[in-house]
Amino acid sequence: QVQLVESGGGLVQAGGSLRLSCAASGRTNSILVMGWFRQAPGKEREFVADITWISGSTVYDDSVKGRFTISRDNAKNTLYLQMNSLKPEDTAVYYCAARRGSDRSYGYWGQGTQVTVSS
């Protein structure tokens, strides 16, 4: 089992920045990939970015490229999402997720953290 706890959400004005954190615990040595997803009111959950835990290889959705940076600290078992140049359309609940090497999809999710960007 892997447990994930997000933190760092809040209210920010458009153009501002926030950094989200996700602390992983449990069987973290089984993690292959970790990612960030978000869900805005009335919309489907969508992919934001992910990172391969060992190599650090990253993938971003086009909507956040150049503005968001995903990173991880293997020693602290912590995932980060640095969000710059925030827009009102970035408002959502942000979730971190983990996928083990033996799984085809993300099997572990955090509780989510609210990010609100005012115009």
Beta strands, then each sheet from edge to edge (+ up, - down):
strand 1: 2-7
strand 2: 10-13
strand 3: 18-26
strand 4: 31-39
strand 5: 46-52
strand 6: 58-60
strand 7: 68-73
strand 8: 78-83
strand 9: 92-100
strand 10: 108-109
strand 11: 113-118
sheet 1: 1+ 3- 8+ 7-
sheet 2: 2+ 11+ 9- 4+ 5- 6+
sheet 3: 2+ 11+ 9- 10+
end
